[in-house]
Amino acid sequence: MAAPILRRGFPGGRWALVWIHGGCRHRNGAPTGPTLGSTRGRSSVAQQSLQTAQKPRKGEHKWETVVGLEVHAQISSNSKLFSGSKVCFAAPPNSLVSFFDASLPGTLPVLNRRCVEAAVMTGLALNCRINKKSLFDRKHYFYADLPAGYQITQQRLPIAAQGSLKYSICTGQRRSQMVTKTVRIKQIQLEQDSGKSLHDDLRCQTLVDLNRAGVGLLEVVLEPDLCCGEEAATVVRELQLILQALGASQANMAEGQLRVDANISVHHPGEPLGVRTEVKNLNSIRFLAKAIDYEIQRQISELENGGEILNETRSFDHKLGCTVPMRDKEGEQDYRFMPEPNLPPLVLYDTSCLPAGADPQQVINIDRIRDSLPELPSVTRDRLVGEYGMLPEHSFVLLNEVGLLEFFQNVMKETRAEPKKVTNWVLNTFLGYLKQQNLAVSESPVTPSALAELLNLLDRKVISSSAAKQVFGELCKAEGKTATQIVSEQRLELMQDREELERLCHATMDEHPQVVMDMKGGNPRAINKLIGLVRRASLSRADPTVIKEILERKLSP
């Protein structure tokens, strides 16, 4: 049975806000959040849509933007970082809390081997230097959902540092050109997650759930090498794919397994960096891009109107499309970092320096982890381009859409159609249908086998392209019929009798002598009209290529 929910009340608590040039200052230093009631009296800038905020404004070309990210990924592990408590999403409140998680006196941390291995894998995949000796620290801050009053992290000497991550963005008017860029990785550190606070504004109280307290996190700190929301979103998506490929994290943002903090500042070229703000706990790639782009425009507008940027922590209100202040930004002195006295240094080894007679279960071998790394997304894209001859941008779409690559590969296993045709059908027809219906790949009524069967019929010229689209529409109705059954029931097969096709072409020419005269006179559109007339007479069952061949032979001198 779940333990009672912890409660913390603040009767009569109120948060005073002052709205200034599209931003707002808080007076009492308390979290405001997006749950404020009325929007009356808010600034017009705060109410603008993102589309308005993203339009070029006065003096925008005079500003440079600096964006840095801190990404927190929940490690895929059965138990927490320093305790044996189980990790499970959506468990009853406070049902997965050990004595250590609740910070009861006398409890000590025991490091989870799986979490260390996940950190090493991630560091290797991101081209980091793996530190054979790393240290744990206490980071102090006082929240109701942090029972100990501190978080165990790795501030001084993290497990990995000095890496890089390559990413590609689309440029050009048609966004058809891929440009590859690199963002530097400052460090990767292991740390505990906090619990979860649920704010009840009506009753002026906060409910605390400690199920998440102590869950292992990887914090990936990126250098401020980015300049806009699109770049940040692309980088986070690439990192998400890498973590999922490694199995280090499921990185499901909807379940809070991947959260992003964005640090944003603007300055004039050649001048020192501006005062930065931090937008916390962004749990959607789309909201990440919107929040950064809005905050850039807010800061520019604030400075151009004579205001100043506060070094503060903000949150993103996705309903209003703007960022709102939470609290003043803490500095390192506020966190009062100190060495964690209950954990010795974390020591890793490689093959060249394994201690004699060491138990493999008691040491972590960096080289063995490196040898076990799976295929990373960048390698997968290169393989798709080389193996199937697809365009690089197509390989990005296949990987970026969850489950689409697996769907494509399963179709390829069961069809004889050319890879180019399969790619076109999967990315345009199939994915277009999913987008239109707002469905995930896993929710699709069309299975890989069904699409492969349809493409086989098309490849064998049993049906025409237009008939194939019609069959696909029937498959989407999920009535349990195969492509072959649909073709047979609706008589969509192409006419295979050559003599019958010739009679049909001859009859069409006799019925439309003027079109025939136009064609003989050299009008290039006339033959297309004749082909259309023959197909109409055949109820779209005639192959346009065969029709054209017959017509050209009959009309040749």
Salt bridges, closest charged atoms under 4 A:
GLU64 OE1 - HIS267 NE2 3.36
ASP101 OD2 - LYS80 NZ 3.12
GLU117 OE2 - ARG113 NE 3.00
ASP137 OD1 - ARG156 NE 2.36
GLU191 OE2 - HIS72 NE2 3.61
ASP193 OD2 - ARG212 NE 3.41
ASP193 OD1 - ARG259 NH2 2.97
ASP200 OD2 - ARG203 NE 3.84
GLU219 OE2 - HIS72 NE2 3.66
ASP225 OD1 - ARG184 NH2 2.78
GLU230 OE2 - ARG175 NH2 2.27
GLU231 OE2 - LYS181 NZ 2.59
GLU238 OE1 - ARG381 NH2 2.59
ASP261 OD2 - HIS72 ND1 3.94
ASP261 OD2 - LYS280 NZ 3.10
GLU278 OE1 - LYS329 NZ 2.28
GLU295 OE2 - ARG298 NH2 2.62
GLU295 OE1 - ARG314 NE 3.48
GLU308 OE2 - ARG25 NH2 2.81
GLU312 OE2 - ARG314 NH1 2.50
ASP328 OD1 - HIS26 NE2 3.52
GLU330 OE2 - ARG327 NE 3.35
GLU340 OE1 - ARG138 NE 2.78
ASP350 OD2 - LYS132 NZ 2.57
ASP367 OD1 - ARG370 NH1 2.83
GLU375 OE2 - ARG383 NE 3.22
GLU387 OE1 - ARG383 NH1 3.44
GLU401 OE2 - LYS435 NZ 2.87
GLU474 OE2 - LYS477 NZ 3.14
GLU489 OE1 - LYS481 NZ 2.97
GLU502 OE2 - ARG498 NE 3.89
GLU502 OE2 - ARG553 NH2 2.69
ASP510 OD2 - HIS506 NE2 3.29
GLU549 OE2 - ARG498 NH2 3.02
